[in-house]
């Protein structure tokens, strides 16, 4: 049981590292290119949905 708890905790920490890395990359892109890309996937999905309805 202790091993599984450690494994679960490690996986959560690795997920947080990935999230932090994503945030850093988004910030670097904003600083260099001046473009906000955080919500791009959501916006593209909405545009595709709206385009499909027309």
mmCIF file of the N, C-alpha and C atoms, coordinates in Angstrom:
data_MODEL
# 
_entry.id   MODEL 
# 
loop_
_atom_site.group_PDB 
_atom_site.id 
_atom_site.type_symbol 
_atom_site.label_atom_id 
_atom_site.label_alt_id 
_atom_site.label_comp_id 
_atom_site.label_asym_id 
_atom_site.label_entity_id 
_atom_site.label_seq_id 
_atom_site.pdbx_PDB_ins_code 
_atom_site.Cartn_x 
_atom_site.Cartn_y 
_atom_site.Cartn_z 
_atom_site.occupancy 
_atom_site.B_iso_or_equiv 
_atom_site.pdbx_formal_charge 
_atom_site.auth_seq_id 
_atom_site.auth_comp_id 
_atom_site.auth_asym_id 
_atom_site.auth_atom_id 
_atom_site.pdbx_PDB_model_num 
ATOM 1   N N  . UNK A 1 1  ? 0.834   -1.194 0.000   1.00 0.00 ? 1  UNK A N  1 
ATOM 2   C CA . UNK A 1 1  ? 0.000   0.000  0.000   1.00 0.00 ? 1  UNK A CA 1 
ATOM 3   C C  . UNK A 1 1  ? 0.874   1.252  0.000   1.00 0.00 ? 1  UNK A C  1 
ATOM 4   N N  . UNK A 1 2  ? 1.939   1.232  0.788   1.00 0.00 ? 2  UNK A N  1 
ATOM 5   C CA . UNK A 1 2  ? 2.832   2.390  0.847   1.00 0.00 ? 2  UNK A CA 1 
ATOM 6   C C  . UNK A 1 2  ? 3.458   2.701  -0.497  1.00 0.00 ? 2  UNK A C  1 
ATOM 7   N N  . UNK A 1 3  ? 3.807   1.632  -1.236  1.00 0.00 ? 3  UNK A N  1 
ATOM 8   C CA . UNK A 1 3  ? 4.398   1.818  -2.559  1.00 0.00 ? 3  UNK A CA 1 
ATOM 9   C C  . UNK A 1 3  ? 3.407   2.502  -3.502  1.00 0.00 ? 3  UNK A C  1 
ATOM 10  N N  . UNK A 1 4  ? 2.146   2.092  -3.436  1.00 0.00 ? 4  UNK A N  1 
ATOM 11  C CA . UNK A 1 4  ? 1.126   2.687  -4.308  1.00 0.00 ? 4  UNK A CA 1 
ATOM 12  C C  . UNK A 1 4  ? 0.875   4.150  -3.964  1.00 0.00 ? 4  UNK A C  1 
ATOM 13  N N  . UNK A 1 5  ? 0.911   4.476  -2.693  1.00 0.00 ? 5  UNK A N  1 
ATOM 14  C CA . UNK A 1 5  ? 0.739   5.875  -2.284  1.00 0.00 ? 5  UNK A CA 1 
ATOM 15  C C  . UNK A 1 5  ? 1.888   6.718  -2.818  1.00 0.00 ? 5  UNK A C  1 
ATOM 16  N N  . UNK A 1 6  ? 3.107   6.206  -2.702  1.00 0.00 ? 6  UNK A N  1 
ATOM 17  C CA . UNK A 1 6  ? 4.265   6.931  -3.238  1.00 0.00 ? 6  UNK A CA 1 
ATOM 18  C C  . UNK A 1 6  ? 4.168   7.084  -4.752  1.00 0.00 ? 6  UNK A C  1 
ATOM 19  N N  . UNK A 1 7  ? 3.715   6.035  -5.424  1.00 0.00 ? 7  UNK A N  1 
ATOM 20  C CA . UNK A 1 7  ? 3.570   6.091  -6.874  1.00 0.00 ? 7  UNK A CA 1 
ATOM 21  C C  . UNK A 1 7  ? 2.513   7.115  -7.277  1.00 0.00 ? 7  UNK A C  1 
ATOM 22  N N  . UNK A 1 8  ? 1.404   7.128  -6.563  1.00 0.00 ? 8  UNK A N  1 
ATOM 23  C CA . UNK A 1 8  ? 0.338   8.092  -6.837  1.00 0.00 ? 8  UNK A CA 1 
ATOM 24  C C  . UNK A 1 8  ? 0.823   9.523  -6.597  1.00 0.00 ? 8  UNK A C  1 
ATOM 25  N N  . UNK A 1 9  ? 1.508   9.737  -5.489  1.00 0.00 ? 9  UNK A N  1 
ATOM 26  C CA . UNK A 1 9  ? 2.031   11.071 -5.174  1.00 0.00 ? 9  UNK A CA 1 
ATOM 27  C C  . UNK A 1 9  ? 3.028   11.525 -6.237  1.00 0.00 ? 9  UNK A C  1 
ATOM 28  N N  . UNK A 1 10 ? 3.888   10.610 -6.660  1.00 0.00 ? 10 UNK A N  1 
ATOM 29  C CA . UNK A 1 10 ? 4.867   10.941 -7.699  1.00 0.00 ? 10 UNK A CA 1 
ATOM 30  C C  . UNK A 1 10 ? 4.173   11.315 -9.001  1.00 0.00 ? 10 UNK A C  1 
ATOM 31  N N  . UNK A 1 11 ? 3.127   10.587 -9.359  1.00 0.00 ? 11 UNK A N  1 
ATOM 32  C CA . UNK A 1 11 ? 2.421   10.904 -10.603 1.00 0.00 ? 11 UNK A CA 1 
ATOM 33  C C  . UNK A 1 11 ? 1.747   12.270 -10.518 1.00 0.00 ? 11 UNK A C  1 
ATOM 34  N N  . UNK A 1 12 ? 1.212   12.619 -9.365  1.00 0.00 ? 12 UNK A N  1 
ATOM 35  C CA . UNK A 1 12 ? 0.604   13.945 -9.196  1.00 0.00 ? 12 UNK A CA 1 
ATOM 36  C C  . UNK A 1 12 ? 1.651   15.042 -9.326  1.00 0.00 ? 12 UNK A C  1 
ATOM 37  N N  . UNK A 1 13 ? 2.826   14.809 -8.733  1.00 0.00 ? 13 UNK A N  1 
ATOM 38  C CA . UNK A 1 13 ? 3.890   15.810 -8.826  1.00 0.00 ? 13 UNK A CA 1 
ATOM 39  C C  . UNK A 1 13 ? 4.376   15.962 -10.268 1.00 0.00 ? 13 UNK A C  1 
ATOM 40  N N  . UNK A 1 14 ? 4.486   14.858 -10.984 1.00 0.00 ? 14 UNK A N  1 
ATOM 41  C CA . UNK A 1 14 ? 4.900   14.940 -12.387 1.00 0.00 ? 14 UNK A CA 1 
ATOM 42  C C  . UNK A 1 14 ? 3.869   15.684 -13.228 1.00 0.00 ? 14 UNK A C  1 
ATOM 43  N N  . UNK A 1 15 ? 2.603   15.494 -12.916 1.00 0.00 ? 15 UNK A N  1 
ATOM 44  C CA . UNK A 1 15 ? 1.558   16.230 -13.628 1.00 0.00 ? 15 UNK A CA 1 
ATOM 45  C C  . UNK A 1 15 ? 1.684   17.727 -13.369 1.00 0.00 ? 15 UNK A C  1 
ATOM 46  N N  . UNK A 1 16 ? 1.973   18.097 -12.135 1.00 0.00 ? 16 UNK A N  1 
ATOM 47  C CA . UNK A 1 16 ? 2.152   19.516 -11.806 1.00 0.00 ? 16 UNK A CA 1 
ATOM 48  C C  . UNK A 1 16 ? 3.364   20.098 -12.521 1.00 0.00 ? 16 UNK A C  1 
ATOM 49  N N  . UNK A 1 17 ? 4.449   19.320 -12.610 1.00 0.00 ? 17 UNK A N  1 
ATOM 50  C CA . UNK A 1 17 ? 5.632   19.779 -13.340 1.00 0.00 ? 17 UNK A CA 1 
ATOM 51  C C  . UNK A 1 17 ? 5.267   20.039 -14.797 1.00 0.00 ? 17 UNK A C  1 
ATOM 52  N N  . UNK A 1 18 ? 4.487   19.141 -15.389 1.00 0.00 ? 18 UNK A N  1 
ATOM 53  C CA . UNK A 1 18 ? 4.042   19.337 -16.770 1.00 0.00 ? 18 UNK A CA 1 
ATOM 54  C C  . UNK A 1 18 ? 3.187   20.579 -16.921 1.00 0.00 ? 18 UNK A C  1 
ATOM 55  N N  . UNK A 1 19 ? 2.289   20.808 -15.973 1.00 0.00 ? 19 UNK A N  1 
ATOM 56  C CA . UNK A 1 19 ? 1.444   22.008 -16.018 1.00 0.00 ? 19 UNK A CA 1 
ATOM 57  C C  . UNK A 1 19 ? 2.278   23.276 -15.895 1.00 0.00 ? 19 UNK A C  1 
ATOM 58  N N  . UNK A 1 20 ? 3.254   23.253 -14.988 1.00 0.00 ? 20 UNK A N  1 
ATOM 59  C CA . UNK A 1 20 ? 4.126   24.423 -14.832 1.00 0.00 ? 20 UNK A CA 1 
ATOM 60  C C  . UNK A 1 20 ? 4.948   24.659 -16.101 1.00 0.00 ? 20 UNK A C  1 
ATOM 61  N N  . UNK A 1 21 ? 5.422   23.587 -16.715 1.00 0.00 ? 21 UNK A N  1 
ATOM 62  C CA . UNK A 1 21 ? 6.191   23.721 -17.957 1.00 0.00 ? 21 UNK A CA 1 
ATOM 63  C C  . UNK A 1 21 ? 5.342   24.337 -19.060 1.00 0.00 ? 21 UNK A C  1 
ATOM 64  N N  . UNK A 1 22 ? 4.085   23.925 -19.136 1.00 0.00 ? 22 UNK A N  1 
ATOM 65  C CA . UNK A 1 22 ? 3.172   24.499 -20.122 1.00 0.00 ? 22 UNK A CA 1 
ATOM 66  C C  . UNK A 1 22 ? 2.973   25.986 -19.873 1.00 0.00 ? 22 UNK A C  1 
ATOM 67  N N  . UNK A 1 23 ? 2.782   26.356 -18.620 1.00 0.00 ? 23 UNK A N  1 
ATOM 68  C CA . UNK A 1 23 ? 2.596   27.769 -18.283 1.00 0.00 ? 23 UNK A CA 1 
ATOM 69  C C  . UNK A 1 23 ? 3.828   28.594 -18.635 1.00 0.00 ? 23 UNK A C  1 
ATOM 70  N N  . UNK A 1 24 ? 5.008   28.052 -18.365 1.00 0.00 ? 24 UNK A N  1 
ATOM 71  C CA . UNK A 1 24 ? 6.244   28.762 -18.692 1.00 0.00 ? 24 UNK A CA 1 
ATOM 72  C C  . UNK A 1 24 ? 6.364   28.938 -20.204 1.00 0.00 ? 24 UNK A C  1 
ATOM 73  N N  . UNK A 1 25 ? 6.067   27.887 -20.957 1.00 0.00 ? 25 UNK A N  1 
ATOM 74  C CA . UNK A 1 25 ? 6.149   27.973 -22.418 1.00 0.00 ? 25 UNK A CA 1 
ATOM 75  C C  . UNK A 1 25 ? 5.174   29.010 -22.967 1.00 0.00 ? 25 UNK A C  1 
ATOM 76  N N  . UNK A 1 26 ? 3.961   29.049 -22.428 1.00 0.00 ? 26 UNK A N  1 
ATOM 77  C CA . UNK A 1 26 ? 2.980   30.044 -22.872 1.00 0.00 ? 26 UNK A CA 1 
ATOM 78  C C  . UNK A 1 26 ? 3.460   31.457 -22.559 1.00 0.00 ? 26 UNK A C  1 
ATOM 79  N N  . UNK A 1 27 ? 4.059   31.641 -21.407 1.00 0.00 ? 27 UNK A N  1 
ATOM 80  C CA . UNK A 1 27 ? 4.569   32.957 -21.021 1.00 0.00 ? 27 UNK A CA 1 
ATOM 81  C C  . UNK A 1 27 ? 5.715   33.383 -21.933 1.00 0.00 ? 27 UNK A C  1 
ATOM 82  N N  . UNK A 1 28 ? 6.604   32.457 -22.272 1.00 0.00 ? 28 UNK A N  1 
ATOM 83  C CA . UNK A 1 28 ? 7.726   32.769 -23.162 1.00 0.00 ? 28 UNK A CA 1 
ATOM 84  C C  . UNK A 1 28 ? 7.212   33.164 -24.544 1.00 0.00 ? 28 UNK A C  1 
ATOM 85  N N  . UNK A 1 29 ? 6.231   32.431 -25.055 1.00 0.00 ? 29 UNK A N  1 
ATOM 86  C CA . UNK A 1 29 ? 5.658   32.777 -26.362 1.00 0.00 ? 29 UNK A CA 1 
ATOM 87  C C  . UNK A 1 29 ? 5.035   34.162 -26.316 1.00 0.00 ? 29 UNK A C  1 
ATOM 88  N N  . UNK A 1 30 ? 4.351   34.478 -25.212 1.00 0.00 ? 30 UNK A N  1 
ATOM 89  C CA . UNK A 1 30 ? 3.757   35.810 -25.089 1.00 0.00 ? 30 UNK A CA 1 
ATOM 90  C C  . UNK A 1 30 ? 4.841   36.886 -25.048 1.00 0.00 ? 30 UNK A C  1 
ATOM 91  N N  . UNK A 1 31 ? 5.914   36.644 -24.294 1.00 0.00 ? 31 UNK A N  1 
ATOM 92  C CA . UNK A 1 31 ? 6.976   37.642 -24.184 1.00 0.00 ? 31 UNK A CA 1 
ATOM 93  C C  . UNK A 1 31 ? 7.694   37.863 -25.512 1.00 0.00 ? 31 UNK A C  1 
ATOM 94  N N  . UNK A 1 32 ? 7.879   36.805 -26.282 1.00 0.00 ? 32 UNK A N  1 
ATOM 95  C CA . UNK A 1 32 ? 8.627   36.920 -27.534 1.00 0.00 ? 32 UNK A CA 1 
ATOM 96  C C  . UNK A 1 32 ? 7.743   37.404 -28.679 1.00 0.00 ? 32 UNK A C  1 
ATOM 97  N N  . UNK A 1 33 ? 6.563   36.810 -28.822 1.00 0.00 ? 33 UNK A N  1 
ATOM 98  C CA . UNK A 1 33 ? 5.718   37.099 -29.980 1.00 0.00 ? 33 UNK A CA 1 
ATOM 99  C C  . UNK A 1 33 ? 4.560   38.036 -29.678 1.00 0.00 ? 33 UNK A C  1 
ATOM 100 N N  . UNK A 1 34 ? 4.257   38.247 -28.397 1.00 0.00 ? 34 UNK A N  1 
ATOM 101 C CA . UNK A 1 34 ? 3.146   39.107 -28.031 1.00 0.00 ? 34 UNK A CA 1 
ATOM 102 C C  . UNK A 1 34 ? 1.792   38.481 -28.305 1.00 0.00 ? 34 UNK A C  1 
ATOM 103 N N  . UNK A 1 35 ? 1.754   37.169 -28.405 1.00 0.00 ? 35 UNK A N  1 
ATOM 104 C CA . UNK A 1 35 ? 0.515   36.467 -28.738 1.00 0.00 ? 35 UNK A CA 1 
ATOM 105 C C  . UNK A 1 35 ? 0.086   35.598 -27.563 1.00 0.00 ? 35 UNK A C  1 
ATOM 106 N N  . UNK A 1 36 ? -1.183  35.721 -27.192 1.00 0.00 ? 36 UNK A N  1 
ATOM 107 C CA . UNK A 1 36 ? -1.720  34.905 -26.110 1.00 0.00 ? 36 UNK A CA 1 
ATOM 108 C C  . UNK A 1 36 ? -2.246  33.612 -26.717 1.00 0.00 ? 36 UNK A C  1 
ATOM 109 N N  . UNK A 1 37 ? -1.706  32.478 -26.278 1.00 0.00 ? 37 UNK A N  1 
ATOM 110 C CA . UNK A 1 37 ? -2.120  31.197 -26.856 1.00 0.00 ? 37 UNK A CA 1 
ATOM 111 C C  . UNK A 1 37 ? -2.829  30.308 -25.844 1.00 0.00 ? 37 UNK A C  1 
ATOM 112 N N  . UNK A 1 38 ? -3.097  30.801 -24.669 1.00 0.00 ? 38 UNK A N  1 
ATOM 113 C CA . UNK A 1 38 ? -3.671  29.965 -23.611 1.00 0.00 ? 38 UNK A CA 1 
ATOM 114 C C  . UNK A 1 38 ? -5.015  29.375 -23.974 1.00 0.00 ? 38 UNK A C  1 
ATOM 115 N N  . UNK A 1 39 ? -5.862  30.138 -24.630 1.00 0.00 ? 39 UNK A N  1 
ATOM 116 C CA . UNK A 1 39 ? -7.213  29.683 -24.905 1.00 0.00 ? 39 UNK A CA 1 
ATOM 117 C C  . UNK A 1 39 ? -7.425  29.390 -26.386 1.00 0.00 ? 39 UNK A C  1 
ATOM 118 N N  . UNK A 1 40 ? -6.352  29.213 -27.106 1.00 0.00 ? 40 UNK A N  1 
ATOM 119 C CA . UNK A 1 40 ? -6.441  29.015 -28.552 1.00 0.00 ? 40 UNK A CA 1 
ATOM 120 C C  . UNK A 1 40 ? -7.235  27.755 -28.901 1.00 0.00 ? 40 UNK A C  1 
ATOM 121 N N  . UNK A 1 41 ? -7.021  26.670 -28.214 1.00 0.00 ? 41 UNK A N  1 
ATOM 122 C CA . UNK A 1 41 ? -7.718  25.422 -28.540 1.00 0.00 ? 41 UNK A CA 1 
ATOM 123 C C  . UNK A 1 41 ? -9.224  25.574 -28.342 1.00 0.00 ? 41 UNK A C  1 
ATOM 124 N N  . UNK A 1 42 ? -9.627  26.246 -27.278 1.00 0.00 ? 42 UNK A N  1 
ATOM 125 C CA . UNK A 1 42 ? -11.052 26.456 -27.035 1.00 0.00 ? 42 UNK A CA 1 
ATOM 126 C C  . UNK A 1 42 ? -11.658 27.345 -28.115 1.00 0.00 ? 42 UNK A C  1 
ATOM 127 N N  . UNK A 1 43 ? -10.934 28.403 -28.482 1.00 0.00 ? 43 UNK A N  1 
ATOM 128 C CA . UNK A 1 43 ? -11.433 29.311 -29.510 1.00 0.00 ? 43 UNK A CA 1 
ATOM 129 C C  . UNK A 1 43 ? -11.547 28.608 -30.858 1.00 0.00 ? 43 UNK A C  1 
ATOM 130 N N  . UNK A 1 44 ? -10.553 27.783 -31.202 1.00 0.00 ? 44 UNK A N  1 
ATOM 131 C CA . UNK A 1 44 ? -10.601 27.064 -32.468 1.00 0.00 ? 44 UNK A CA 1 
ATOM 132 C C  . UNK A 1 44 ? -11.759 26.074 -32.489 1.00 0.00 ? 44 UNK A C  1 
ATOM 133 N N  . UNK A 1 45 ? -12.022 25.425 -31.366 1.00 0.00 ? 45 UNK A N  1 
ATOM 134 C CA . UNK A 1 45 ? -13.145 24.484 -31.297 1.00 0.00 ? 45 UNK A CA 1 
ATOM 135 C C  . UNK A 1 45 ? -14.474 25.217 -31.470 1.00 0.00 ? 45 UNK A C  1 
ATOM 136 N N  . UNK A 1 46 ? -14.597 26.386 -30.848 1.00 0.00 ? 46 UNK A N  1 
ATOM 137 C CA . UNK A 1 46 ? -15.829 27.164 -30.994 1.00 0.00 ? 46 UNK A CA 1 
ATOM 138 C C  . UNK A 1 46 ? -16.017 27.639 -32.427 1.00 0.00 ? 46 UNK A C  1 
ATOM 139 N N  . UNK A 1 47 ? -14.937 28.089 -33.054 1.00 0.00 ? 47 UNK A N  1 
ATOM 140 C CA . UNK A 1 47 ? -15.032 28.538 -34.443 1.00 0.00 ? 47 UNK A CA 1 
ATOM 141 C C  . UNK A 1 47 ? -15.417 27.385 -35.362 1.00 0.00 ? 47 UNK A C  1 
ATOM 142 N N  . UNK A 1 48 ? -14.854 26.215 -35.125 1.00 0.00 ? 48 UNK A N  1 
ATOM 143 C CA . UNK A 1 48 ? -15.184 25.054 -35.952 1.00 0.00 ? 48 UNK A CA 1 
ATOM 144 C C  . UNK A 1 48 ? -16.647 24.675 -35.768 1.00 0.00 ? 48 UNK A C  1 
ATOM 145 N N  . UNK A 1 49 ? -17.130 24.768 -34.553 1.00 0.00 ? 49 UNK A N  1 
ATOM 146 C CA . UNK A 1 49 ? -18.530 24.449 -34.278 1.00 0.00 ? 49 UNK A CA 1 
ATOM 147 C C  . UNK A 1 49 ? -19.449 25.450 -34.967 1.00 0.00 ? 49 UNK A C  1 
ATOM 148 N N  . UNK A 1 50 ? -19.096 26.751 -34.898 1.00 0.00 ? 50 UNK A N  1 
ATOM 149 C CA . UNK A 1 50 ? -19.918 27.783 -35.526 1.00 0.00 ? 50 UNK A CA 1 
ATOM 150 C C  . UNK A 1 50 ? -19.886 27.662 -37.044 1.00 0.00 ? 50 UNK A C  1 
ATOM 151 N N  . UNK A 1 51 ? -18.729 27.357 -37.595 1.00 0.00 ? 51 UNK A N  1 
ATOM 152 C CA . UNK A 1 51 ? -18.592 27.210 -39.039 1.00 0.00 ? 51 UNK A CA 1 
ATOM 153 C C  . UNK A 1 51 ? -19.403 26.015 -39.531 1.00 0.00 ? 51 UNK A C  1 
ATOM 154 N N  . UNK A 1 52 ? -19.437 24.962 -38.757 1.00 0.00 ? 52 UNK A N  1 
ATOM 155 C CA . UNK A 1 52 ? -20.193 23.773 -39.138 1.00 0.00 ? 52 UNK A CA 1 
ATOM 156 C C  . UNK A 1 52 ? -21.685 23.994 -39.122 1.00 0.00 ? 52 UNK A C  1 
ATOM 157 N N  . UNK A 1 53 ? -22.171 24.913 -38.292 1.00 0.00 ? 53 UNK A N  1 
ATOM 158 C CA . UNK A 1 53 ? -23.606 25.172 -38.184 1.00 0.00 ? 53 UNK A CA 1 
ATOM 159 C C  . UNK A 1 53 ? -24.127 26.014 -39.329 1.00 0.00 ? 53 UNK A C  1 
ATOM 160 N N  . UNK A 1 54 ? -23.269 26.833 -39.945 1.00 0.00 ? 54 UNK A N  1 
ATOM 161 C CA . UNK A 1 54 ? -23.720 27.755 -40.991 1.00 0.00 ? 54 UNK A CA 1 
ATOM 162 C C  . UNK A 1 54 ? -24.031 27.052 -42.273 1.00 0.00 ? 54 UNK A C  1 
# 
